[in-house]
């Protein structure tokens, strides 16, 4: 694979993972689906690099090809991959925190609802199918 294609692939992954981190940190729920799809596609492309891990490709082959480039380009691309890896791990933690926050809000809303106490259905305001709406 040429140097330009390697750079484009690494930049695509780095940008997608970074944008997901920013979206999660700012709690921008309206952009989340688009960014998740973008990040998923970028991660699939890096995992499928050179046929994927099953045929000797994937992330390890990508790193080997990057290390075969000139020193300055190699350092730059490996730095971007390292930052993307850190962002990916942070994203996992941010998603866990968002799920915990959502569960806590649902519990709080359930406790505050008169319907939860006085109705047989235990209605929770702002709840749509067991998930809090974006309005809450």
N, C-alpha and C positions, 0 to 999 in steps of 0.2 A: 504494500500500500504506500502511496506517495506521502511525502511529508505534509503536503497541504491537506490531504484527506485525514491524516492522523490528527492534525491540529484542529480541523473542523469537528471531528468526532469528540475530541477531548473538550473543546469549547462548548459543544452542544450539551454534553453531560454536566459540565461545570456550571453552565448558565442555568440549566433546568433545576438542578439540585439547590443552587443558591436562591433561585426565585421561589422554590417551594419553602425554603427556610424563612425567607422574608415574609411570605404570605402567612405562614403559620405563626411567626412571631407577632405580626400585626393583626392576627385574627381576622383576615379578610376572607370570610366564608364565601362571598360571591365569586371570587376568583379561584377558589380551591379546586373545583372539579377540572377546570381547564389546565391548571398547573399540575395537578396529579397526573392527568393524561399525558401531558408533555414530558414530565419526569419519568413516567413509566416507559414511554417510547424511547427516551434517551438511554435509560438503563438497560432496556432490552437490546438496543443496538450495540452497546458496549459488551454485554454478555454474549451476544451472538457474533462478535468480531471474529473474522477468519473462520467461520463455521461453528463457533461455540466451543465450550470446554470439552465436549464429548469427542471432538476431532482435533484437539490440541490448540484450539483458539481461545477466545474469551479474553478475560481481563489479563491473564498471565501473558498471553501472546501479544496483546496490546502493549503491555509494559516492556516486553522484550523488544518489540519493534521501536518503541520510543527510545529505549536505551541505545539502539543502534544508530540513532540520529546523531548529529553533531552535538557537542557538549552543552552549548548554551540553550539550544532548542530542547534538548532532552531534559535539562534542569527545569526549564519553564513549564513544559508539559507535565512532568512528574509532580511539580509543585501544584499545578492545577488539579491533577488527580488526587493528590493528598488532601487538598482543601475540599474537594468534592466528597471524599470519603468522610472527612470530619463533619461536613454539612449533612451528609446522609445519616450519620449516627445521631446528630443533634435533632434531625427531623423526626426520627423514631421516638425520641424522648418528648418532643413537642406534641406529637400525635397522641402519645400516652397521656400527657398532661391535659390535652384538649378533651380526651374521652373522660378523664376523671372529673374535669370541670363540668362537662355536660351531665354526668351522672349526679354530681353534687347539686347542680341547678334543678334537675328533675326532682330530686329528693326535697330540696327546699320548697319548690313550687307545690309539691304534693302536700307538704306540711302546712302551707299557708292557705290552701284551698278549702273553702267551706264545703265544696262539693265532695272533697276527699273524706270529710268527716260526716256530712249529713246526707250524702246521696249513696244509693246502693251501688252505682256504677263507679264511684270513686273518681269522678272527673277531675282532670288536671288542666287548668287553663293554659293555653299556649301550646298544648301538646297535640301533635298530629301523628297518629299511628305509633305512639310510644316514643317519639322523638320530638324534642323541643323545636318549635319553628324558629326561623331566623329572626323573628320579631322580638323574641324574648331575650 
